[in-house]
Amino acid sequence: MRKICSGCRDGVDFEIPFVMAFQPIVDTASGRPFAYEALIRGAGGESAFSVLSQVNEANRYSFDQACRVKAIETAMAAGIMDGDARLSINFLPNAVYSPMACIQLTLRTAQAQGLPVDRLIFEFTENEQMGAPEHVGGIIETYKQIGFSVAIDDFGAGHSGLDRFVRFRPDEVKLDMELVRDIDTDPRRRAIVRAMVGMCAELDTLLIAEGVETAAEAAMLIDLGVRYHQGYWYARPALARLPEIQAHA
């Protein structure tokens, strides 16, 4: 356990090269970025899978730490502080041994770079296999106490989404793209998303639609009350820079 904790603290043991790309989460009411999600890419711009396929039990801790550091440093170099957009980082709950101990490198990096902690969002996916729910809940509560926001990614893709929504009380929920795809022509998808809009409004949870690819999807989501969108319709991920939002946003 000592080796794991050391890697978790300093993140220096992860030797696989990678870079960060960024994609905006758009506030459709203003046409401005609400946040930028940091996305893993290979050192030459290869897919996320090229890196994630090399993550295993032995290097998961250092990988998680290295991603946080790289995301913060790259976003700051790209000029995220030029506006008020937040930075959204994916994290692995199974890579957090002690919430307060394992967050120290993130806090030091944010402080050194001049990024306020309330500008950070941490996403975890509904699809990920987790350990004890109590442990995950402890991570989320610690992050909220520090000042981070917490989001459930890919909501609606797994089997325990509503249970996690109730248990973990996220600040944000990101609709899985399978619920977004062709929503303009599919009444079942519209009914589900309409219900989720009402649920999130009642529980004061921000709802984000992922994978928005067409004008028709974007328009329908806005009609349903989903204000925040992410997807190719607005901008494709850009390596090491914050991409411009398309004018039609």
C-alpha positions in Angstrom: 0.0 0.0 0.0 2.9 2.3 0.6 3.9 2.2 -3.1 0.4 3.0 -4.2 0.0 5.9 -1.8 3.3 7.4 -3.0 2.2 7.1 -6.6 -1.1 8.6 -5.7 0.6 11.6 -4.1 3.1 12.5 -6.8 1.8 10.9 -10.0 5.4 10.5 -11.3 5.1 6.7 -11.9 2.9 7.0 -15.0 5.3 6.7 -17.9 2.9 6.4 -20.8 3.0 9.7 -22.8 -0.3 11.5 -23.4 -1.8 14.9 -24.1 -5.1 16.7 -23.3 -7.7 17.9 -25.7 -10.6 20.1 -24.7 -14.3 20.3 -25.8 -16.6 23.0 -24.6 -19.9 22.5 -22.7 -22.0 25.3 -24.1 -24.5 27.5 -22.3 -27.1 27.7 -25.1 -28.7 30.7 -23.5 -25.6 32.8 -24.0 -23.7 30.9 -26.6 -20.7 31.0 -24.3 -18.7 28.1 -22.8 -19.9 27.0 -19.3 -16.9 24.6 -19.1 -14.3 22.8 -21.1 -14.0 19.0 -20.6 -10.4 17.7 -20.6 -10.1 14.6 -22.8 -7.2 12.1 -22.9 -5.4 11.7 -26.2 -2.2 9.8 -27.2 1.0 11.8 -27.5 0.5 12.1 -31.2 -3.2 12.9 -31.0 -4.3 9.2 -31.0 -7.6 8.2 -29.5 -8.2 8.0 -25.8 -8.3 4.2 -26.1 -4.6 4.2 -27.1 -3.8 5.4 -23.6 -6.7 3.9 -21.5 -6.0 0.4 -22.8 -2.6 0.6 -21.1 -4.0 1.6 -17.7 -4.1 -1.3 -15.2 -4.3 -2.0 -11.5 -0.6 -1.2 -11.1 -0.6 2.3 -12.7 -4.2 3.4 -12.2 -3.4 5.6 -9.2 -0.5 7.4 -10.9 -2.5 7.7 -14.1 -5.4 9.4 -12.3 -3.0 11.9 -10.7 -1.1 12.6 -13.9 -4.4 13.3 -15.7 -5.4 15.9 -13.2 -2.1 17.7 -13.3 -1.9 17.6 -17.1 -5.5 18.9 -17.5 -4.9 21.8 -15.2 -1.6 22.8 -16.6 -2.7 22.5 -20.2 -6.0 24.4 -19.6 -4.2 27.2 -17.9 -1.6 27.4 -20.7 -4.5 27.5 -23.2 -6.0 30.5 -21.5 -9.0 29.2 -19.6 -8.7 32.1 -17.1 -9.3 34.5 -19.9 -13.0 33.8 -19.4 -15.2 32.4 -16.6 -15.5 28.8 -18.0 -14.8 25.9 -15.6 -12.5 23.0 -16.2 -14.1 19.5 -16.1 -11.8 16.5 -15.4 -12.7 12.9 -15.4 -11.6 10.9 -12.4 -11.5 7.3 -11.4 -13.1 6.6 -8.0 -11.2 3.3 -7.8 -7.9 5.3 -8.0 -8.7 7.3 -4.9 -7.4 5.5 -1.7 -7.9 8.4 0.7 -10.0 11.3 -0.6 -8.1 14.0 1.3 -4.7 12.5 0.9 -5.1 11.8 -2.9 -6.4 15.3 -3.6 -3.3 17.1 -2.3 -1.4 17.1 -5.7 -4.5 18.5 -7.4 -4.8 21.3 -4.9 -1.1 22.1 -5.1 -1.2 22.2 -8.9 -4.3 24.4 -9.0 -2.8 26.8 -6.5 0.6 26.9 -8.3 -1.2 27.6 -11.6 -3.7 30.1 -10.2 -6.8 28.2 -10.9 -9.5 28.6 -8.2 -10.9 25.4 -6.9 -14.5 26.5 -7.6 -13.6 26.5 -11.3 -13.0 22.7 -11.2 -15.6 20.0 -12.0 -14.9 16.3 -11.4 -16.8 13.8 -13.5 -17.2 10.1 -12.9 -18.9 7.8 -15.3 -22.0 5.7 -14.5 -20.5 2.8 -16.4 -17.4 2.5 -14.3 -17.2 -0.5 -11.9 -16.9 0.9 -8.4 -16.0 -0.4 -5.0 -18.0 0.3 -1.9 -20.6 3.1 -2.5 -19.7 4.5 0.9 -16.2 5.1 -0.3 -17.4 6.8 -3.5 -19.8 8.9 -1.4 -16.9 9.9 0.8 -14.9 11.1 -2.1 -17.8 13.2 -3.4 -18.5 14.8 -0.1 -14.8 15.6 0.4 -14.7 17.2 -3.0 -17.8 19.3 -2.4 -16.4 20.5 0.9 -13.2 21.6 -0.8 -15.3 23.6 -3.3 -15.3 21.4 -6.4 -18.4 20.5 -8.4 -19.1 16.8 -9.1 -20.9 15.4 -12.1 -22.2 12.0 -13.2 -21.1 11.3 -16.8 -22.9 9.0 -19.2 -26.1 9.2 -17.2 -28.6 6.7 -18.5 -26.1 4.3 -20.0 -25.8 2.0 -17.0 -28.1 0.0 -14.8 -27.8 2.0 -11.5 -28.0 5.6 -12.6 -31.0 6.6 -10.5 -29.6 4.9 -7.5 -26.3 6.8 -7.9 -28.2 10.0 -8.5 -30.0 9.6 -5.2 -27.0 8.4 -3.3 -24.3 10.7 -4.5 -26.3 13.9 -5.0 -24.2 15.3 -7.9 -24.1 18.9 -8.8 -24.4 18.0 -12.5 -25.7 15.1 -14.6 -24.5 14.5 -18.2 -27.0 12.7 -20.4 -25.5 9.8 -22.2 -25.4 10.4 -26.0 -27.6 7.4 -26.7 -30.5 9.4 -25.1 -29.6 12.4 -27.2 -29.1 10.7 -30.6 -32.1 11.3 -32.9 -34.1 12.8 -30.0 -35.9 15.0 -32.5 -37.5 12.0 -34.1 -37.8 9.6 -31.2 -40.8 10.2 -28.8 -39.4 7.7 -26.3 -36.2 9.5 -25.9 -38.0 12.8 -25.6 -40.3 11.5 -22.9 -37.3 10.2 -20.9 -35.3 13.5 -21.2 -38.4 15.6 -20.4 -38.8 13.6 -17.2 -35.1 14.1 -16.4 -35.4 17.9 -17.0 -38.2 18.0 -14.4 -36.3 15.8 -11.9 -33.1 17.8 -12.2 -34.9 21.1 -11.9 -36.7 20.0 -8.7 -33.4 18.7 -7.2 -31.4 21.8 -8.3 -29.1 19.7 -10.5 -27.6 21.0 -13.7 -28.4 18.9 -16.7 -26.0 18.6 -19.7 -26.6 16.9 -23.0 -23.6 15.1 -24.5 -23.1 14.1 -28.1 -25.2 16.8 -29.7 -24.4 16.5 -33.4 -27.2 18.1 -35.4 -29.3 21.3 -35.5 -32.4 19.3 -35.0 -31.1 17.6 -31.9 -29.9 20.9 -30.4 -33.3 22.6 -31.1 -35.3 19.7 -29.6 -33.1 19.7 -26.4 -33.6 23.4 -26.0 -37.3 23.0 -26.4 -37.3 20.3 -23.7 -35.5 22.6 -21.3 -31.9 21.3 -21.6 -29.8 24.5 -21.6 -26.3 23.0 -21.5 -25.0 21.1 -24.5 -21.7 19.4 -25.6 -21.0 17.8 -28.9 -19.7 18.2 -32.5 -22.5 20.5 -33.4 -20.8 23.1 -31.3 -17.1 22.2 -31.5 -14.8 19.2 -31.9 -12.2 18.5 -29.3 -8.9 20.4 -29.9 -5.5 19.3 -28.8 -4.0 21.6 -26.1 -6.2 24.5 -26.9 -9.8 25.7 -26.1 -11.7 25.5 -29.4 -14.0 28.2 -30.6 -17.8 27.5 -30.4 -19.4 27.4 -33.9 -21.3 30.5 -34.8 -24.6 28.6 -35.0 -24.5 28.0 -31.3 
